[in-house]
């Protein structure tokens, strides 16, 4: 039990570090190894799309702040140029405004607006959501039949959103695991389903081995 808790905390710290540092487009060095390159290599999006998603999140967040200031709490998550908006706004007009602002960001192809008409969530609520997200990510990492890096996980007020490019089998497996995770009240799938035949083309290719004569 102690090992599992330490593992979860380590994963959450790594996730937090990734979120902060990747947004700055800088590599992460852990144990002397550059992590960013390996993460990009195992992601099922192209490197260009990953960079576009990072840009979408940064520019959308900046424009939302410019237009709404402190009267909205909005989280922007982009995967394969599909943008998920979560958080809270005070009115239906602000909810629509956020979507309009994000729709004008370059490279956005679709928006899923899950903003709630509520007061800002508390630090306790956000910490609880972060813990749930960490537990889901840990479960995906532990699953031997899933590629955890094929998924992006977001939790808002107990609702966990799954994004990614996965097969139907992977989607069903990850959904079942997420539903069984403590603290998850609801699962929303925003997954791009691919054929099993497509999967080998999306997996990283092993580096060629040079044979010395």
C-alpha positions in Angstrom: 0.0 0.0 0.0 2.9 2.3 0.9 4.5 1.6 -2.5 1.3 2.3 -4.4 0.9 5.6 -2.6 4.5 6.6 -3.3 4.0 5.6 -7.0 0.8 7.7 -7.3 2.5 10.7 -5.7 5.5 10.4 -8.0 3.2 10.1 -11.1 1.2 13.2 -10.0 4.4 15.2 -9.5 5.6 14.1 -12.9 2.3 15.1 -14.5 2.4 18.5 -12.8 5.9 19.0 -14.0 5.0 18.0 -17.6 2.0 20.4 -17.6 4.1 23.3 -16.5 7.3 22.7 -18.5 5.8 21.4 -21.7 3.7 24.6 -21.9 7.0 26.4 -22.0 8.2 24.1 -24.8 11.3 23.1 -22.8 12.7 19.6 -22.3 12.4 17.8 -18.9 15.5 16.1 -17.6 14.9 13.2 -15.1 17.8 11.1 -14.0 19.9 12.6 -16.7 17.6 11.7 -19.6 15.6 14.1 -21.7 11.9 13.1 -21.3 10.2 15.4 -23.7 11.6 13.7 -26.8 10.6 10.2 -25.7 7.1 11.4 -24.9 6.7 13.0 -28.3 8.0 9.8 -29.9 5.5 7.6 -28.3 2.5 9.9 -28.7 0.1 8.8 -31.5 -0.2 12.4 -32.7 2.4 13.7 -35.1 5.1 15.9 -33.7 3.6 18.8 -35.6 0.1 18.2 -34.1 1.5 18.0 -30.6 3.2 21.4 -31.0 -0.1 22.8 -32.5 -2.0 21.5 -29.4 0.5 23.2 -27.1 0.1 26.4 -29.0 -3.7 26.2 -29.0 -3.7 25.8 -25.2 -1.4 28.7 -24.6 -3.0 31.1 -27.0 -6.6 30.2 -26.0 -5.8 30.6 -22.3 -4.2 34.0 -23.0 -7.1 35.3 -25.0 -9.7 34.1 -22.5 -7.8 36.0 -19.8 -7.7 39.1 -22.0 -11.5 38.9 -22.6 -12.9 37.7 -19.3 -10.2 38.5 -16.7 -10.9 37.0 -13.3 -14.6 36.4 -13.8 -14.1 33.0 -15.3 -12.2 29.9 -14.4 -11.5 28.0 -17.6 -9.2 25.1 -18.4 -8.2 24.5 -22.0 -7.2 21.1 -23.1 -6.3 20.4 -26.8 -5.8 16.9 -28.3 -5.4 16.5 -32.0 -6.7 20.1 -32.4 -10.0 19.2 -30.6 -10.4 21.6 -27.7 -12.1 20.7 -24.4 -13.2 23.6 -22.2 -13.9 22.9 -18.6 -14.3 25.0 -15.5 -16.9 27.6 -14.5 -18.3 30.8 -15.8 -21.0 33.1 -14.3 -23.4 33.4 -17.3 -24.5 31.8 -20.5 -23.2 34.8 -22.3 -19.7 34.3 -20.9 -19.9 30.6 -21.8 -20.6 31.5 -25.4 -18.0 34.2 -25.4 -15.3 31.8 -24.3 -16.2 29.4 -27.1 -16.1 32.2 -29.7 -12.7 33.4 -28.5 -11.3 29.9 -28.7 -12.8 29.2 -32.1 -10.7 32.1 -33.5 -7.4 30.5 -32.3 -5.3 29.2 -35.2 -5.5 25.4 -35.8 -8.6 24.7 -33.7 -10.8 22.2 -35.6 -13.5 21.4 -33.0 -14.6 22.6 -29.5 -16.4 20.7 -26.7 -17.7 23.3 -24.3 -18.2 21.7 -20.9 -18.2 25.0 -18.9 -20.6 25.1 -16.0 -22.6 28.1 -14.9 -21.3 28.1 -11.4 -19.1 30.0 -9.0 -15.4 29.2 -9.2 -14.4 25.8 -7.8 -12.5 25.8 -4.5 -8.9 24.8 -4.0 -10.2 21.7 -2.2 -12.3 20.7 -5.2 -9.4 21.3 -7.7 -7.1 19.3 -5.5 -9.6 16.5 -5.4 -9.9 16.5 -9.2 -6.1 16.5 -9.5 -5.9 13.5 -7.2 -8.6 11.6 -9.3 -6.7 12.4 -12.5 -3.5 11.1 -11.0 -5.2 7.9 -9.9 -6.6 7.3 -13.4 -3.3 8.0 -15.0 -1.6 5.5 -12.6 -4.2 2.9 -13.5 -3.5 3.4 -17.2 0.2 3.1 -16.6 -0.2 -0.1 -14.7 -2.4 -1.7 -17.4 -0.1 -3.9 -19.5 -2.6 -4.0 -22.4 -2.8 -0.2 -22.8 -0.4 2.6 -23.9 -1.0 5.2 -21.3 0.6 7.9 -23.4 -2.2 7.4 -26.0 -4.6 9.1 -23.5 -5.0 12.6 -22.1 -7.0 12.7 -18.8 -8.9 15.7 -17.4 -11.1 15.8 -14.3 -13.5 18.6 -13.4 -15.9 18.4 -10.5 -15.7 14.6 -10.4 -16.3 14.1 -14.1 -13.3 12.5 -15.9 -12.8 13.2 -19.6 -10.7 10.8 -21.7 -9.1 12.1 -24.9 -6.9 10.3 -27.3 -6.5 8.2 -30.5 -7.3 4.6 -29.5 -8.8 1.5 -30.8 -12.3 0.4 -29.7 -10.8 -2.2 -27.4 -8.5 0.4 -25.8 -11.4 2.8 -25.4 -13.6 0.3 -23.7 -10.8 -1.0 -21.4 -9.8 2.5 -20.4 -13.4 3.5 -19.7 -14.0 0.5 -17.5 -10.8 1.2 -15.6 -11.7 4.9 -15.2 -15.2 4.1 -13.9 -13.7 1.8 -11.3 -11.3 4.5 -10.0 -12.3 6.0 -6.7 -13.6 9.6 -6.9 -14.7 9.3 -10.5 -18.4 10.2 -10.7 -18.9 10.2 -14.4 -16.8 9.4 -17.5 -17.0 11.4 -20.8 -15.2 9.9 -23.8 -13.8 12.4 -26.3 -11.8 9.6 -28.1 -10.9 9.3 -31.7 -11.4 5.7 -32.6 -8.9 4.1 -35.0 -8.8 0.7 -36.6 -6.6 -2.1 -35.2 -4.9 -2.1 -38.6 -3.9 1.6 -38.2 -2.3 1.0 -34.9 1.1 -0.3 -36.1 1.6 2.8 -38.2 1.1 5.0 -35.1 3.5 3.1 -32.8 7.1 4.3 -32.6 9.5 2.4 -34.9 12.5 0.8 -33.3 15.8 2.4 -34.1 17.8 0.5 -36.7 20.7 -1.6 -35.4 24.0 -1.0 -37.1 25.8 -4.3 -37.7 29.6 -3.9 -37.7 31.4 -6.1 -40.2 
